[in-house]
Amino acid sequence: MHIPPFENRNQPIVDVGNSTVPLNYFNIVKLRKCEAFSYRTPGYETCIVPATGTIDVEIEGYQTGALGNRGEDVWDGEPEGVYAPTGANVDMACVSDACEVFVAGASFDDVLEPFTVRSDELDLVQYGSDETKTHRRIKHILGQKQSGRVGRLLVSELFTVGAGGWSGFPSHKHDTDRLPDETHHDETYNFRFRPNHGSGLQMRQREDGSSGDAYHIVDGSTVCIDRGYHPCAALPGYEMYYFTILGGASQRPLVQYFQPSHAYQVETIPGIKDMIAKFK
């Protein structure tokens, strides 16, 4: 499902109990200096990530200050985030001139402890190549390094390296719990392009090989993936970024199932096995 960009006025774009991706939650919060925003998501753990700007955050008495160090856009510095336990009261306040904040969530019942992820604690992965048109960089905010401290939520930022090219390839899916071959994870993306008049394509291929769906994604597009194989691509001449939320139905580690007709390319794309291993 493609949700075109719109002014959400700090209301969830993907709310709790969403009919397409019930395991996910997603909000974009925009504030000016000294403005504040509060939320609570019963049944969902969350992660607060400034896309731009700097915020102070308080979570049930836990405080983290000066979170976020990016200026103009998501390419302008490294991300930071703070984990908020299931159902916690979260308060954020803008301390820069303005801020745009991503709030990612996953369905999870247990209550854990809040913690902060600073830019020097990210898990960074770069894989693919220009030759295979798959060159990209991943910045895990809640990834393998946070294993044991998070319930079912994985949060990452993905960047194409260079202008144009494919991501999420070889085509893969994760819509069925059938370990050890695959896990059920709902997934939500928010896309950005540089320059921001760029755009791209999100595919959703069918399992039987028949013609599937495709969405024209633009700067600010949100895409919800509940099933099917789902590669995406940026137009030549444009860099693409997408904020990624994964929520597992039965476990946090993601097991991707690669479309059999393309699975052999796992052996031909440099570094892709290291990338796969980091979604834990």
C-alpha positions in Angstrom: 0.0 0.0 0.0 1.3 3.4 -1.0 0.5 6.5 1.1 1.4 9.7 -0.9 3.0 12.5 1.2 0.5 14.7 3.0 0.4 17.0 6.0 -0.3 14.6 8.8 -0.3 17.4 11.5 1.6 15.1 13.9 -1.0 12.4 13.7 0.1 8.8 13.0 0.5 7.8 9.4 0.4 4.1 10.3 -1.6 3.9 13.6 -1.8 1.1 16.1 -3.9 -1.8 14.7 -3.4 -0.7 11.1 -5.3 -3.1 8.8 -2.4 -3.6 6.4 0.6 -3.7 8.7 -0.9 -4.3 12.2 2.6 -5.1 13.6 3.9 -1.5 12.7 3.4 2.0 13.9 4.7 5.2 12.2 4.4 8.9 12.8 6.1 12.0 11.6 6.2 14.8 14.1 7.2 18.3 13.0 8.0 21.0 15.6 9.4 24.5 15.9 11.8 25.6 18.6 10.3 25.3 22.1 7.3 23.3 20.8 6.6 20.0 22.4 4.8 16.8 21.6 3.6 13.8 23.7 2.4 10.4 22.8 1.7 6.9 24.2 1.2 3.7 22.2 -0.3 0.9 24.3 0.8 -2.5 23.0 3.7 -1.0 20.9 7.3 -0.3 21.6 8.7 2.7 19.8 11.9 4.4 18.6 12.2 8.1 18.2 14.6 9.2 15.4 15.1 12.9 14.4 15.2 13.1 10.6 16.4 16.7 11.0 16.9 18.9 14.0 17.5 18.3 17.7 15.1 17.3 20.5 15.1 16.5 24.2 13.2 13.4 25.1 11.7 12.2 28.4 10.3 8.7 28.8 8.7 7.9 32.2 11.5 9.8 34.0 14.3 8.6 31.7 15.8 11.7 30.0 18.0 12.1 26.9 19.1 15.5 25.7 20.2 16.9 22.4 19.1 13.9 20.3 19.7 14.4 16.6 22.5 16.3 14.8 21.2 16.7 11.2 20.5 19.9 9.6 19.1 20.3 6.1 18.1 16.7 5.3 18.7 13.0 6.2 22.0 13.1 4.2 23.3 15.9 6.5 24.9 13.8 9.3 24.4 10.5 11.2 21.1 9.4 12.8 20.4 9.0 16.5 17.5 7.4 18.3 16.0 6.6 21.7 14.0 3.4 22.5 10.7 3.8 24.3 9.2 0.8 26.1 5.7 -0.5 25.3 3.0 1.9 26.4 5.3 4.4 27.9 4.5 8.1 28.1 6.9 9.9 25.8 7.5 13.7 25.8 9.7 15.4 23.2 10.7 19.1 22.8 12.4 20.8 19.9 15.6 22.6 20.9 16.7 23.5 17.4 15.0 26.0 15.1 12.9 23.2 13.8 12.8 19.5 13.7 11.2 16.6 11.8 11.0 13.4 13.9 10.3 9.8 12.8 8.5 7.6 15.4 8.7 3.9 14.6 6.9 1.2 16.4 6.3 -2.5 16.6 3.6 -4.6 18.4 5.1 -6.0 21.6 3.5 -6.8 25.0 6.4 -6.8 27.5 7.8 -3.6 29.0 11.6 -3.2 28.7 14.0 -0.4 29.6 14.5 2.8 27.6 17.9 3.6 26.1 19.6 6.0 23.7 21.6 5.1 20.5 24.1 7.8 19.6 25.7 8.2 16.2 28.9 6.4 17.3 26.8 3.4 18.3 25.2 2.7 15.0 25.7 -0.6 13.1 26.9 0.4 9.6 26.8 -1.9 6.6 27.7 -1.2 3.0 27.1 -3.8 0.2 26.5 -4.3 -3.4 28.3 -2.7 -6.3 27.9 -0.2 -9.1 28.3 -3.1 -11.6 25.3 -4.9 -10.1 23.2 -1.7 -9.7 22.7 -2.6 -6.0 25.2 -0.4 -4.2 23.8 0.8 -0.9 24.5 1.7 2.7 22.5 0.7 5.8 22.6 2.5 9.1 21.0 0.3 11.8 19.6 2.3 14.7 17.9 -0.7 16.4 19.8 -3.6 14.9 22.0 -6.5 15.9 23.9 -4.4 18.5 20.7 -3.8 20.4 19.7 -7.5 20.6 18.3 -8.4 23.9 17.2 -4.8 24.7 14.3 -4.6 22.2 11.3 -6.8 21.7 10.3 -7.1 18.1 11.3 -3.8 16.5 14.1 -3.3 13.9 14.8 0.3 12.7 17.2 1.3 10.0 18.0 3.9 7.4 18.9 2.8 3.9 20.7 4.9 1.3 21.5 4.2 -2.3 25.2 4.7 -3.0 25.5 7.0 -6.0 22.5 8.1 -8.2 19.9 5.6 -9.3 19.9 1.8 -8.8 18.0 -1.0 -7.1 17.4 -1.8 -3.4 15.8 -4.8 -1.8 17.2 -7.1 -4.5 17.3 -10.0 -5.0 13.6 -9.9 -4.5 12.6 -11.3 -1.1 9.6 -11.6 1.2 8.9 -12.1 4.9 5.2 -12.6 5.2 5.0 -16.2 6.6 6.3 -17.7 9.8 8.0 -20.9 8.7 11.3 -21.1 10.4 14.1 -21.7 9.5 13.2 -20.5 6.0 11.2 -17.3 6.6 9.7 -15.1 9.3 6.6 -12.9 9.3 7.6 -9.3 9.6 5.4 -6.3 8.6 7.5 -3.5 7.1 6.9 0.2 6.6 9.1 2.7 4.6 9.3 6.4 4.3 11.2 7.6 1.2 13.3 10.7 0.6 15.2 11.7 -2.6 18.1 14.0 -3.3 17.4 16.3 -5.1 13.9 16.1 -3.6 12.1 16.3 -7.0 13.5 12.8 -7.7 11.4 9.7 -7.5 11.4 6.0 -7.9 9.5 2.8 -8.1 8.3 0.3 -5.4 7.3 -3.1 -6.7 5.3 -5.8 -5.1 5.8 -9.1 -7.0 3.4 -12.0 -6.7 4.6 -15.4 -5.5 3.2 -17.2 -8.6 5.2 -15.0 -11.0 2.2 -13.3 -12.5 2.1 -9.5 -12.9 2.2 -7.7 -9.6 1.8 -4.1 -8.4 4.0 -1.0 -8.7 3.8 2.4 -7.0 5.4 5.7 -8.1 7.2 6.8 -4.9 8.2 10.5 -4.4 9.9 12.5 -1.7 7.8 11.8 1.5 6.0 8.6 0.2 5.2 6.0 2.8 4.9 2.3 1.7 3.4 -0.5 3.8 4.6 -4.0 3.0 2.4 -6.8 4.3 3.2 -9.6 1.8 5.0 -10.4 -1.5 8.4 -9.8 -2.9 9.2 -6.0 -2.8 12.3 -4.6 -4.5 12.5 -0.8 -5.2 14.5 1.5 -7.4 15.5 5.1 -7.8 15.5 7.0 -11.1 19.0 7.6 -12.7 20.5 10.8 -11.4 18.8 10.7 -8.0 19.9 9.5 -4.5 17.3 7.6 -2.6 16.8 7.1 1.2 14.2 5.2 3.1 13.5 5.0 6.8 12.7 1.3 7.6 10.5 -0.2 10.3 10.2 -3.9 10.7 8.0 -5.6 13.3 8.1 -9.3 13.8 5.1 -11.5 14.6 6.9 -14.1 16.6 10.5 -13.0 16.9 12.8 -10.0 16.3 15.4 -11.5 13.9 14.4 -11.2 10.3 14.7 -14.2 8.0 14.2 -13.2 4.4 13.0 -15.7 1.7 14.5 -14.9 -1.6 12.4 -15.4 -4.8 13.7 -18.7 -6.2 14.2 -17.3 -9.7 16.5 -14.6 -8.4 18.0 -16.3 -5.3 21.3 -17.2 -7.1 22.2 -13.5 -7.2 22.8 -13.7 -3.4 26.1 -15.3 -4.5 26.9 -12.5 -7.0 26.2 -9.3 -5.1 29.2 -8.3 -2.9 28.6 -8.2 0.8 24.9 -9.1 0.7 25.3 -12.0 3.1 26.8 -9.6 5.7 23.8 -7.3 5.2 21.3 -10.2 5.7 23.1 -11.2 9.0 22.6 -7.7 10.5 18.8 -7.8 10.5 18.7 -9.4 14.0 
